[in-house]
Amino acid sequence: MANTSARTLRLLSLLQTHRYWPGTELAERLEVSARTLRRDIDRLRELGYPVEAQRGVDGGYQLAAGAALPPLVIDDEEAVALAVGLQAAAQGAVEGIAESSVRVLAKVVQVMPARLRRRIDALRAMTVPAGWDGPARADVDPGVLTAVALACRDSEQLRFSYTAANGQQTDRHTEPHRLVCLGRRWYLVAYDLTRHDWRSFRADRLTAPQGTGARFRPRDLPAADAAAFVRAGLDNLPRPYRVEVLVDAPAETVRERIGKWSTVEQVDAEHCRVHMTADSLNWPTMALGVLDADFRVLNPPELLDQIHNWGARFNRA
């Protein structure tokens, strides 16, 4: 659904250049078939956009001259998916498109109906970006994100059901503070009124959020910001592997390539020591592979076995 909406937005953007688009060229720009393009054009017409078509071998499409364009009509899930994707790109998830993503996000929000714009504005304002520095992904209900964001913005007490890592489910009564986007996961930072302490909750484990209607005065967070609070909690989690590697490359070069995911210590002008913690050796192996430099594994011994196995598999390929 989200991919269809993103493509529809791009189609509308191309048509708004006020030029005539041959059907084949427009389909190539969107990387879709002619049949899919016709369906997308029909969808724009259903939403009220006056798209004119010229039939024949050289047929194509253009918006009617002087037509007033109505707001883009998309459902809540599509709106949140678009906003989340563009916001992630704006935070640097994809190199080189941050600035353009900010502009596109502003345009997308402007053409949304007022009800959806209120939800997306709350999500943008209440989200603290912390970088997308990990390969993990998690599916989050867009309705959960917007409900939590609105409660954060309005300083409204929030109740929800939460499933811990061990599968235990509990009911929580909180004062929500901020959403944090970290490692391609979403976290809610909130004061737990039952446990009388600050907590972070993974949004994909949070269900049925409901505002109570009760307002609260925001408390002082025991951290520099919500992102720092979440990072500190994740750093305290037990990690089975502590990686230590000596790399034949300058520390600054290594920091530029994998500094987000590791601690890099300079040994001398041409060597550095890299430390990583991980619950799997796959990610450290990939990180070392992108260094384009020789290295020597100091710990753990299991990483040597992992690299040998990968090397044998690559040789067979």
Secondary structure, 3 states (H helix, E strand, C coil): CHHHHHHHHHHHHHHCCCCCEEHHHHHHHHCCCHHHHHHHHHHHHHCCCCEEEECCCCCEEEECCCCCCCCCCCCHHHHHHHHHHHHHHHCCCCCCCHHHHHHHHHHHHHCCCHHHHHHHHHHHHHEEECCCCCCCCCCCCHHHHHHHHHHHHHCEEEEEEEECCCCCEEEEEEEEEEEEEECCEEEEEEEECCCCEEEEEEHHHEEEEEEEEEECCCCCCCCCCHHHHHHHHHHCCCCCEEEEEEECCCHHHHHHHHHHHCEEEEEECCEEEEEEEECCCHHHHHHHHCCCCCEEEEECHHHHHHHHHHHHHHHHC
